[in-house]
Every structure is written in structure tokens, then in C-alpha cells.
Amino acid sequence: MIKLFALIPKLPSVTDEKFHSHWRDPHGELAKRITEMRRYSQSHAVSVAVGGLPASIYMGIAEVHMDSLEIAAAMGTDPNYTDYAGADEPNFIDQSRLAFLLCDERVHLVGPARTQSSPEIKAMLLLKRAAGLTPEAFRSGLDGLAQVALATTPELDRYVQCAVLDALYADGDPLYDAVVELSWPTRAAYDRAWASPRIAAEHLPALAAIADLGASSSLVAEPYRVIWP
């Protein structure tokens, strides 16, 4: 199983409200035609930056689970995508800045089972590895970062790291090397947690040790689960 992230900037002519509404419906309904998707969730930005990290240009991130890299790569020619969700993208997405990442997902903290309508707020960290680090060393550093995050982040109830697949580096460096997702049950819980002194004293320095924070970005998002087991 692989995880595809679509990093989605909105058209300048589209309001934030219209972007989020259109992405849910009709776009989310059109995407249900893509039968190869095992899960499909839309993470809608409620803030374009996580404290201590640069802001993102993205108004949302689509998260799609598929069985293999080959299936994900073929989606671009699948009529169930091109004739429906793909055809709808120019109506609200700035396609000149649309970006994709194909990743392995590793869940360090599973947390409570989530239904399609479970409340959740996610800090999504789009990380570019630090200069001089190989992709392999960066991925090893992600595991160490996870241990720091789990020990220092109050009220955290899910922690997921998604590193870009090795095969993707054959064509050069990707825009980001990983997406790290930290989840809480509510926005208030996230706000309390990220204001903790241990975030500034321990978590962010551990992050800066493996990531180029100037080339990374972040957003706080609320998931809308479209296809969910």
C-alpha cells in the first residue's frame, strides 16, 4: 500500500469558502469514480502555518491510499479520473502549482479508531531534508524525530510519517522528502499542545536537525473523509 499526497493551491480568483465547498462537492463526489482508491481523504486547511514553520501555499492536501506505485502512476490516464475529477480540477485548483508526493506510510501512534465523521485536527509538516543528508539518513532521522514528538507533544492522539518512495529519487529530488502528520481530537487541543514550552525547547530543534525549515512548509487541517473503510 502506498500513500499519494496531492498538494493543492487554489486559483486566485476562487475564495477560500468556495474552494473548500467545491472540493467537497462536486469534486469529492466525482473522485469516488476512481475505483483503485482504497481510501481518499481531503485535509482542508484551517490555518496555512504551524507555529515555528513556514506557511504553506496550499489550501488543502488530498490523501489517497492505493495498492501500488504502478496503480498510482496509471491514474493519470484512467478515464474514471480524467473525465470527471481531473476535468473538474481547473475550476478551482491552480494547476501550475499543484504538486504530488508518493510515499510509504509509517504510523508511530495509531490512536483511537476513526470513523468517517470522527473529529480531528492535523498539523501537516511538509519537510525538505537538511543539506548534506541522504534520503536514507533523513528517513532514519524521521524515526528519531517521532520519538521526540511522542515524548514532548501534549494530547497527541495520532502520529504518522510518510517518506517519499526511493523510486522517486531516480528523477531528481522531490519538492519535499516527507509529510509528517500530528493529530488531535479538537482545534483547542492542538492549540494547547503547540503552545507547550517543550515544543519550542525540544520538538522544533529535533525537527531542525533533519529538515531545512526554510524549504519546508506546513498547514493545520481538518479532514473530510470521502472514501473510508
Order of alpha helices (4+ residues) and beta strands (2+ residues): beta-alpha-alpha-beta-beta-alpha-beta-beta-alpha-beta-beta-alpha-alpha-beta
